[in-house]
Amino acid sequence: MKILILRKKIIIQLSISLALAATLGFGIYYVLSQKKEIKAEVSKIESDTMEIKSQITELQNEASETKKYKEIWKTISKNKKSTQGIKVDDMNDLLKKIADKYSVSKSTIQVILPEILSNGVFNRKTVQMNYSTATLNFESVNDTRALLFLSEFINALPGYIIIKSLELTKKASSYSYQDLIDISIGKNTNNLVVGKIDFYWYSYKEKDSTKEAPKKDPGATKSDTGDVDATKKNPQTPIKQ
């Protein structure tokens, strides 16, 4: 009888011990599982924090770049920002006005039919980049006036100019002492210098949102901008003062 009671007590105690062990094991598993989840959450928060810091740094850099370009934009002259493209009539009037100012004569300019640049950095939604080449010929009283004329004319053109070549040549092989005196005091009105300049011309033109950009036709009598005339035989348009 006593053995049965003792055996029953042992079984009860063993059951209690097993229950406690199972509870303890489950508790340990739960704690470890929670710790793992917390660690994963902490890692995710750290990753999100790094990403947010990276985005903040990127935004700060973009803001700095934007501020820099705004300051640069303020320094650019109005005609360089023009989106009117290449206008022959305006260029002709400008050429005559500046030529008269510096006593320049026989000024002619030939502009190749403009092309539309649309690849890479030139692909823009609101404006198109026109590219052309031009040659300007003229005669001047002296080289000083020739250079002043060229400087003012080039800087007054809309868009951006890249000079390919510049030539200034004396018409006479030699000058007398009196010729030099007359030139220095501005009395000599004869054209003593012949000038020629070749340059590349990039200009903006605002896109017409209601129309597709027309395709270039090599045989057309007008450019796709409607600003510069050209023919099949002679793609250059001389503009005389």
CORBELWO-V393517 format. One record per pair of residues at least 12 apart in sequence whose ideal C-beta (glycine too) atoms are under 6 Angstrom apart, sorted by sequence separation. I is the first residue (numbers start at 1). J is the second residue. If there is no record, write none. Layout:
i:I j:J
i:I j:J
//
This chain:
i:95 j:107
i:116 j:128
i:117 j:129
i:219 j:232
i:117 j:131
i:114 j:130
i:115 j:131
i:114 j:132
i:112 j:132
i:111 j:132
i:112 j:133
i:171 j:192
i:146 j:168
i:111 j:134
i:171 j:194
i:109 j:134
i:110 j:135
i:143 j:168
i:168 j:193
i:169 j:194
i:109 j:136
i:168 j:195
i:86 j:114
i:108 j:137
i:167 j:196
i:107 j:138
i:166 j:197
i:106 j:139
i:165 j:198
i:104 j:138
i:105 j:139
i:164 j:198
i:164 j:199
i:104 j:140
i:163 j:199
i:103 j:141
i:161 j:199
i:162 j:200
i:161 j:201
i:142 j:183
i:160 j:202
i:102 j:145
i:159 j:202
i:83 j:127
i:159 j:203
i:85 j:130
i:104 j:149
i:158 j:203
i:102 j:148
i:102 j:149
i:146 j:193
i:146 j:195
i:143 j:193
i:98 j:149
i:142 j:193
i:139 j:191
i:140 j:193
i:98 j:152
i:98 j:153
i:139 j:194
i:138 j:195
i:137 j:196
i:136 j:197
i:94 j:156
i:135 j:198
i:134 j:199
i:133 j:200
i:134 j:201
i:132 j:201
i:131 j:202
i:130 j:203
i:130 j:205
i:82 j:158
i:127 j:204
i:128 j:205
i:79 j:158
i:127 j:206
i:128 j:207
i:126 j:207
i:114 j:223
i:113 j:223
i:114 j:225
i:86 j:203
i:111 j:228
i:113 j:230
i:85 j:203
i:85 j:205
i:83 j:204
i:113 j:235
i:83 j:206
i:112 j:235
i:110 j:236
i:111 j:237
i:110 j:238
i:108 j:238
i:109 j:239
i:108 j:240
i:107 j:241
i:88 j:227
i:85 j:225
i:87 j:227
i:88 j:228
i:86 j:227
i:85 j:227
i:86 j:228
i:99 j:241
i:96 j:241
i:92 j:239
//
